[in-house]
Amino acid sequence: MELTSILLRTLVMYFFVFLVMRFMGKREIGKLSVFDVVISIMIAEIAVIAIESTDKSILLSITPILLLVIIQIGMSFLSLKNRKLRILFDGKPSVLISNGHLNREEMKKQKYNLDDLMLQLRENQVTAIGDVELAVLESTGKLSVIVKDNSTSSDQTTAQTTSNSSSENNYSKTDSLPNIRYELLPIALILDGQVQDDNLEKLGKTRFWLKSELQNHNVDNFKTVFFCSIDHKGKLYIDKK
């Protein structure tokens, strides 16, 4: 009789937890943040207790799981509206390699050793740190790697040989574009209608410059922009609300 009860409880909890995980979104199944991992572990532990405690009603275990689901969905909704809260729970990406140079301070801060780095570089088909243009440790713990473009160095060499004859023209062109060649990934300038002043400072630009660029795209108010980014070529991507 006890075995039958355990099997029935296992079957019920399996379908219940399955539906709960599906309801919380595909992100729960894929790349989990620390907050998501905590919720998932707690749900799993409560489910195990529900299966083993045959003398207690299964509702006593379903109720706290539902509470965890409400917390997770509520925090996910709030983090969509508040970037500071999103960073607090999910964390920020960390640049570990920039233009072939290791960021030792950031590695130390993230407690990320060289063995971990080389392992993930090999998983990205990279064997030499010097070949890496940019390596970013994402909030999920995955290392995103962008390899240097060999054609870039040859293009730079060609540009240097021709710069002696037309230095004034070259300087006038480069001054008009943001100095962001060190960042191969697009840089976010506006998130949820909020201007990212720290990123503008990295580019050596101001809100006045950003507003002028947006006006060229028929955008007059920062608040009407859901997402705006700029790539290393100085091209803006704008998504309105």
VENVEN-V176815 format. One record per pair of residues at least 24 apart in sequence whose C-alpha atoms are under 6 Angstrom apart, sorted by the first residue. I is the first residue (numbers start at 0). J is the second residue. If there is no record, write none. Layout:
# VENVEN-V176815
i=I j=J
i=I j=J
This chain:
# VENVEN-V176815
i=5 j=50
i=8 j=50
i=9 j=50
i=30 j=139
i=31 j=139
i=32 j=89
i=32 j=139
i=90 j=138
i=91 j=138
i=92 j=136
i=92 j=137
i=92 j=138
i=93 j=135
i=93 j=136
i=94 j=134
i=94 j=135
i=95 j=134
i=95 j=135
i=96 j=133
i=96 j=134
i=97 j=132
i=97 j=133
i=98 j=132
i=99 j=128
i=99 j=129
i=99 j=131
i=99 j=132
i=176 j=233
i=177 j=202
i=178 j=202
i=179 j=231
i=180 j=231
i=183 j=231
i=185 j=228
i=185 j=229
i=185 j=230
i=186 j=228
i=186 j=229
i=187 j=227
i=187 j=228
i=188 j=227
i=188 j=228
i=189 j=226
i=189 j=227
i=190 j=225
i=190 j=226
i=191 j=225
i=192 j=221
i=192 j=222
i=192 j=224
i=192 j=225
